[in-house]
Every structure is written in structure tokens, then in C-alpha cells.
């Protein structure tokens, strides 16, 4: 839930239920950490330390990042590319920046496609960005434009590189064994998440300037591809969540 909802739940009078908070940010801010919360679920030891900054006695469980089911069984690269019309031997980049489409994504997508690779550009819920992407795709055949879509697992499977802002997309890309190029477009907790992703490895960073993104993306396409994250399995999540529930008597 959002931090404001977490705060509101803790203020309910006569509360007779257990209250858990699950936060995927690497540095949960103060609104996440309330005295009435029974269990905090996070995805890194860094985040666990951030919770204890405000509540040293907090019960915190570190779990693998949960993924939607299609990310556990994505299509193969060849199958995904055939479905999308991307040549098997071409470089391919997935470009997205959250559901809001932060940054100059349309200009970046067009510049990157003009430099050689096929670009799968996703606007999310940003309708204005979607229109600009589709207009650019009519001029550049290597640019494939998408609005809000549930095909991200297939798009990621087709790509060699994922260019995105820091967030849950990073966990999805790591689950499929894809390199990351992180756009430095989210301040505050976004900058903390970005730094943590860089520390995890197989990631680079660029500003949102299109020319810089193109330069960094072309370099990243020549680097080795990582292995899929070993903890990115349904069993790892289920076992970790079950163990966390047992700690508060709900196993």
C-alpha cells in the first residue's frame, strides 16, 4: 500500500487485525514506518536498516521481490521477437520510465532507433507520450511504440537491454537476465533506488538527455548479459513470505 494508507490504518480506533507493510523502495521514508505496524516486508538489507532507523525494535523480513506470474515464465527471445517483428540478429532495447513516462522518452526513442537498434518504447499511462511515440514510429521503422500494455514480459524477453527509471521494473529485468541502463529522473527515493541497483551490478546510469542515453545504450549492448536472478522464482517468494508470517504467529 501507499505510505499514506499505512499511516491511516495505524490510526483506526479499536483495530483488531494484524497490519503488515510491504515496501520495495530501498529507503522507506518516515511515513512508511509507524508504531502500530506488526511486520515490515522489504526486499533488501539496506531497506531493513532504513526501517530500523525509525523503529529499532521493528520486526522486519527481507524477501525476494515478488513478480507477476508472466515474468516467471516469459517467452523465449526468438519467440518474442518473431511476434513483435524484431529481427533475430538485431540489437533490441526496451525503453520505459514508469507508468507516468518520465523524461524525454519520445525524443530518446527516436534517437536510439536512428542509431541502429530496434527500440520497444512504452508510454505507460501517459497518453500524450504515446501519441508522440506513435508519430515517431511512423517515421522510424525500427521504433515500436506501445501505450499502457500487459505485454511487458514479452517485450523484456525480446530485448537485450532495458532502459528505465529505477523501480520494480529493475527486479523484473534481473529476473529475465537483462542488463539495465538507469535513467536518473526520479529524485529522493528514486535516487536511492538507483544507487542500490548500480551496487547490485549489471547496470549503468545516464541522465535523461537523449544523446547521453544513446551513447550509453550502444555501449551497454556490447557488454555481457547477466544470468537471471537466482531468487526470482515463485517458490522463493512463497517460502520467504510463509516464513515471515510464521514469525508473527500466522504460519
N, C-alpha and C positions, 0 to 999 in steps of 0.2 A: 504494500500500500504506500501511498504518498506520505511524506512526513507529517503533513497537517492532519491527515486522518489518524495517524498513530497518536498524535497529541490529543485529539478529540476523544478517542477511545479511552485513554487513561483518565479522562475527566468524567466519565459516566458514573453516576451515583449507584452504589449497591451492585457493582459489577460482579457477576458470578460465573465468569468464564476465564479461560487462560488466554493471555494476549501475547502473541508472537510478532516480531518484526523481522522482515526479510529485506535486506538492503544489498544491492550488488555494487554500489559505489565503494571505492577503496577507502574513503574517509567520510563515514556517516557524520553529518553535522549535528548540532545540538538538538534540533527538533526531532531527530530520529530516536534519541536516547532519553527515555522517560523512566521515572522511578517505578511505575506500575507495570512495566513490561516484564513478562516471565522468562522469555527466551529471545535472544537476538541471533538470527541466522545471517551469516556473511560468507563471502567467497574467497577471503584471503586472510592471512595472519595480520597483515597491515590493518585491515578493516577491524579485526578483533581488538587490536590495540587502540584504535580510534574510539571504539565503543567504551572501552575501559578508561579512556581519558576522562569521560564524564561520569561513568559508573564503575568504579574499580571492582565492585562486588558482582557485576553483571554476569549472568550465565550466557555464554557465547559459544556457538557451534560454527565451525568452518566447514563448508560443504562445497562440492563441485558446483559450478554454475549450472543451473537447470536449463535445458534446451527444449524447444518444441520438438515433437516426435519426428518430423521430417528431417531434422538435422542429424538424427541418429542413423537414418537410412537414406542418405541422399543418392541421387542417380550418379552413375559414373561420369567422368569428364566427357568422354566421347558421346555418350547418350545425351547429355545435357547440351553439348554444343550442336549436335545434329538437330535437336529440337528447336534451338534458338537461331540456327543459320550461321553459326560461327565456324569457320574452317578449323579442322583438327590441328593444323600445324601453325596457327596464328597465335600471337600473343593476345591475351584477353584480360581485361581489367574490369572488376565490378566497382563502380563509383556510387557511393551513397553517403548521406550525412544525417542520419536520424529521420524521424517521421516529419520533421519540420524542413528538411532540406537546407541546412545551414550552410552559408558560404556561397561563393560564385560557382555553383555546380554546373550550370549550363555552359558557361564560357570554358570551364576546365574540361568538361566532357568533349566539347568540340575541338579544343586544342590538343587534347590527348589522342583522340581518334585521328586527327590530321597528322599526328606524329608516327602513326603506324599500327598500334594495337587496336583490336576491337574493344569497344567500351560499352558495358552494360550499365546505363545510368538510371538511377532510381530516384524519383522526386518525392516519394513518400506521400504525405497528405498535402503537400504544397502544390496546389493546383496551378498557380502562376508559373512555378518552376517546371511543372510537367508540360505546359504549353510551350515554353521556351525550348525544352529538350526535344520535343517532337518537331518543332520547327527546324532546329539544328540537325536533327536526324534526316530530314528531307534533303539537306544539302550535303551530308557526310554519310556515305553508305556504311562506314564501319561503326557508326554510333547507333546503338539500340536503346530506345527510350521507353521508360516504364513510369507509371504513376504509383499509386499505392497498390501493392501486389503481394500475394501469398506465395510467389514463386522464388523467394529469396534463396531457399536451399538449392534449387536448380541453378539459379544464376551464380551462386557461390561455387557450386560444383564445376561450372563451366569455366570459371575464372582462374587465372594464375596468380592474381594479386587482388587484394581487397583494399580499396582506398576509402576510408571512412573516418568519422569523428569517433572519439573514444566513447565506449558504451558497451551494451550487451552484444552488439554485432561482433565485437572482438572475440568473445567467447565462442560464438558460432563459427567464425573463420578459423580459429585454432582447432575446433573440433574436426573440421574438414582438412586440416593441414595446409592452410593457405597463409602466405606472408601478408603482413599488414603494412600499409602506409597511412599514418595517422594525421588527420587534418587538425591543426591547432586552432580550433574555432570556438571551443567552449571554455569559458573561464571558470575559476573557482574549483568545484569538484571535478569538472571536466579536465582541468589541467592535472589534478592529482591522479585521475584515472589514466590519463595519457602517460604520465611518468611511470606508473606501475606497469603498463603494457610494454613500454620500452625495456624495463628491467626484466620482464619475462622473456624477452628475446624475439627474434624473427619479426622485428618491427622497425620501421623508420618513421620519421616525423617530417612534416612540411608545413609551412604556412598555407593559407588558402589562396595565395597568388597562383593563377593558372600556370604561368611559366615555371614556377618552382615545383608545382605538383607534377607537371610533365617530366621535368628533369629527374626528379626523384623516382617517379614511377618507372621510367625507362631503365634506370639503374637497378631498381629492385627486381624487375622482370628477369634480370640476368643472374640473380642470386639463387642459391639452392632453396628448394621447397622444404619446409619443416614436416616432421611427422605429425599425424593427428594427435591431439591432446590425449594422453592415456586415461585421464579421469572422465572424459566426455562420453560416458555410457549411461544408459538408464539404470543399470544395476548400481553404479557408483552413487548416483543421486539417491536412489531408493534406500540403499543401506545407510548412507550418511544421514538422511532425513529421519529414518527409523531410529537410528542411534540417538539423534538429538531429542526425539520425542520421549525416548526411554529415560533420558536424564531428568525430565520433569514429570515422570510418572505416567506417561501416556503411551508407552510402547505397545 
